[in-house]
Every structure is written in structure tokens, then in C-alpha cells.
Amino acid sequence: MRTNGKQHGYGGDMVFRERVYVGEILRGLWITIKHVLRNIFHMKDMPTVQYPEQKPVYSDRFRGRHRLMQRDDGSPRCVACMMCSTVCPADCIHITAAEHPDPSIEKYPERFDIDLLRCVYCGLCEEACPCDAIRMDTGIYEIVADSREKFFVNKEFLLNDDTHGTL
């Protein structure tokens, strides 16, 4: 292929300077050095947060860690309809249904597990729930653990723990 009288490609007529791209490398280095010097001498203008001491303020619509709502008697409000598990794009919600001893309530979740590592925090589970049993309004965004097993949270954790991100 010819452009401006020069042949480009593997067998082209480019001079050594054009093949090595020394000018472009030097221009890239100059941009990097310029950014480093600007950040060193103007640190107060950098948009960073001193994280452990200063916590960022999130909006009220922020989706934090999940929680299960309770009835007045302390049992989960969930009726194990599987809608949250069905709508979840990451397939991170696993529910095992069982018959409820109270005849006025059809089912309850015997097991309700969420894999927080697979969750994308989209909020579709919260919107799909017909009985407002699952919410993502805890405000917990520090979801850390030292092993993968602690990211698998169960029904008891989701019902009772409003302070920790994982098990």
C-alpha cells in the first residue's frame, strides 16, 4: 500500500527513523514525566480521598450489601418464590424452599445463600421481589474477607448482621 509516495508494510521503503518510532517514544515519555511532576508539585489538587480516615459519601440510591427483611415474629419475610434468583444475571442467589409450619404462609426459604463474589450489585433482585424481602440499602460497601468461603453469606447472616460485609 502506498501513501504519500512511501510504501508501508513489512517490505516498505521507510527509513530507519520511521520504523523505530523514536519521536513517538520520546513524546510519550515527556507526557508521563509532565504528569508525574504535576502530581508531585500540586498534590492538594489531586482528587484522592485518604480512605481509612475519610469515608466517601454515597447517595441514598447506593446499592450496598444485601439484607433480608423480617416479619414481626422474626422470621424472614421471603416466601421463596424464586423471583430474585431467577432474575439475577450473575446467578449468585441460591434458595432452597420448604413448607412453612404456619398454614397462612405457603413457603419459606430453608436456605438462602448469596455469593457476593459473583454478585454485580445491579439491584434486579430487589426490584423483582414481590414481598419486599430483600433489600440492598445497608450502606455497607466494605466487603472484604481473607478467604473465598467468607463471601458466601447465608440466611442468618443476611437477617441479623447489619455491620459486617462478609461472614
N, C-alpha and C positions, 0 to 999 in steps of 0.2 A: 504494500500500500504506500502510495506516495503522498506526502503533504508538504507544501511549500518547497517543492524541489528536492526534498530529502526522503530517503527510503527508511521506513521504520520497521522494526521487527527483528528477528534473530539474525538475519543476514544483511542488515541495513548498512548504510553509509554514514552512520552517526560517528562523530568524533568522540574521543575518549572522555572529554569533559561532559558531554551529554549522556553518555552511558553510565557514568558513576554517580551523577546527581549530587555533586559536592555542594553546589549552591543551595539546593533544597535542604540538604542535611544541615548546613550552617544556618539557614533561615529557621529551621525547626529548633535548633539549639538556642538561637537568640530568643525565640518566643518563650522557651522553657526558662531560660535564665531571667528574662524580664518578669515572668510570673513569680518566680521564687523570690527575687529581690523585692517586688511589690508586696508580697505576703510577709516578708521579714520586717520591712520598714513601716508597714501600715497594718499591724495586727489588730488594732481596735476596729478597723473597718471590715474585718472578716466575719462572715455570717455563721459563726460557730457558737455552740452552747457548751458551757462547762458542765457536762452531763450529770455526774453524780450530785453535784451541789445545786445545779439549776435544772429543774424538770421542765420540759416543754409543755406548753398549754395547748390542749387539744380541744376541738369544738365538741359541742354536745352530741353531734351526729357521729362521733368517732366510734368505730366498732372495736371494742375490746374483747377480752376473753369471754367465752360463753358462760351462762349460768342457767340453771333450771329453776323455774318458779315453783313455789309450794302452795298447797291448799292451806286452809286454816288449821287442819289437823296435822300438818307437817309432811303429808305425803306429796309426791310430785304431781304437778298439775298435768303432766303429759299423759295422754291416753293411748300412746303407742300406735298412732295412726300411720306412721312411717312416712309422712309427707316431707319432713325435714331431711330424712335420709334419702328419699327419692330425688328431691330437687338439688341436693348437694352436688356441685360439679366436680368436687375433688373426691367424692365417695369416702369421706372421713368420719361419718356418723354411723354407728352400728347399734341397732336396737334389737333386743330380744323381748317380745311381748309375752304377757302372762295374764290369766284371768284374775280380775280383782275380787277380793272377798266380799266387797260391798256390791250388792246386785244393782245399785243405781249407777255404778261406774262399770263400763264394759271391760276395758283392759287397762293395764298399767305397764310401764317398762320394767321388766325384771332386771335387764341390763341396759344401760345407756352409756355408751363409750364414744369419746371423740378423740381422734388422732390429731393433735394440734400441729404436728409437723406437716400433715397433708392439707390442713385447712388453709384456704386462701382468704378467709375473713371477708367474704363477699356479702354476707347478711341474707342470703336467699333462704336459709333455714329459718331465720327469724320471721321473714315475711310469709313463708309457707305455713307456719304453724297456726292451725285454726283456733287453738285454745290459749294462745299466748304463753306457752310453757317454756320456750327457750328465748333467751334474750342475750344481746351482746353489749350491754350497757354497763359493764362492771368498771370500765375505765382502767383496767389492768392491761398495760402494754409491755410490761417487763416479763416476758415469757421466756425464762431461761431455766436450764437444768444441766446436770452433769452427766446424764445418760439418756438414751433414747426412750427407755421404758417409762420415764417420768413424764413424757409428753402424751402418754395415753391416759386421759383422765376418765374417771368413771362417774356413775350417777351420784354417789355420796359426796364426792369432791365438788361436782357441779352444783349440788343442792346447798352445801354448807360452807364452802370456802370462798370468801369474798376478798381475800387479801393476797393470796399467792397466785402466781401464774401457772405453775405446774404442781404435780404431786411432790 
